[in-house]
Amino acid sequence: MNLTDIRTIKDVMSIYNIHFRKEFGQNFLTNISVVEDIADSCSDTPDATVLEIGPGIGVLTQELAFRYRKVIAVEIDNGLIPVLRYTLQDCPEGVVDVVHADVMKVDLAELLAPAFEAGKVSVCANLPYYITTPILMALLESNLPFEYITIMIQSEVADRLCAKAGSKEYGAITAVLKYYGEAEKLFKVSAGNFIPAPKVDSTVVRIRLHKQKPYVPKDEETLFKTIRAAFEQRRKTLPNALSAGFPEIPKETLTAIIEACGHRPDIRGERLDITDFVALADKIYEMKCEA
Ligand code: SAM
């Protein structure tokens, strides 16, 4: 079934009496080469399992089903479940499991346990824009050993994820992402490739998760707190920003720690890369332990 064909999409939706649901960020892909390119980039091996978040009417799901050993598609919209049963009927038998659930509420470790036992597991999603960051953070913080996370997101967010330290796009999420893996922009997809067309252009980003994290902080919580504090008060110098995040530590002590890490006291957090943040957080943690 050609699910990128606008006539087919409208027919399927009319048969099942469903409408595009804005509250679920439903913008369906209508360009087969974009769909194929996303599906191709999900794993290095056909033996992989792909967790697809938000299959919609199944356009990407069916391409994944012909490329990989297993596809687990998690869809929040109840109305799309019977549609998917219909649109995915020609997929190789037993490959696709459709799960009706909110991916934010699913126990991914439990859902994917057999998949991880069987081999590599990747994530693929044309993500609803309103929930991109929470979904991405949930995937990263799950600490599940995904091979890749391939996501289509708003181009502006893609710029942020892939930004260099010191640039205006660089933010807390960039630094946190670096802790978990390496992100690369694969290609842009203009708004005209969707129905309905979103207001913004999109970019496909692929994150390769570190098999072994290259940064080993003394305490993860202090690391994330340090990063958050540094960017929450972006315009402030680092001692002032950290002071707001760690009110229990005197500002002079924080300034001394920053200098001991080799930075000038008037530096701003946006200049620090993940290595700098780990070193800084380690010193803050040591100091808290000594106190
Ligand atoms: N994959 C299809 C495509 O590329 O055409 C649809 C993508 S559409 C941008 C986003 C999909 O995610 C919709 O089907 C929507 O219902 C689903 N969705 C939104 N929030 C979700 C959530 N929390 N959990 C699972 N699916 C969700």
Residues whose N, C-alpha, C, O or C-beta is under 5 A from the ligand:
A	BS01	SAM	F24 G25 Q26 N27 F28 L29 I53 G54 P55 G56 V59 L60 V74 E75 I76 D77 A101 D102 V103 M104 N126 L127 P128
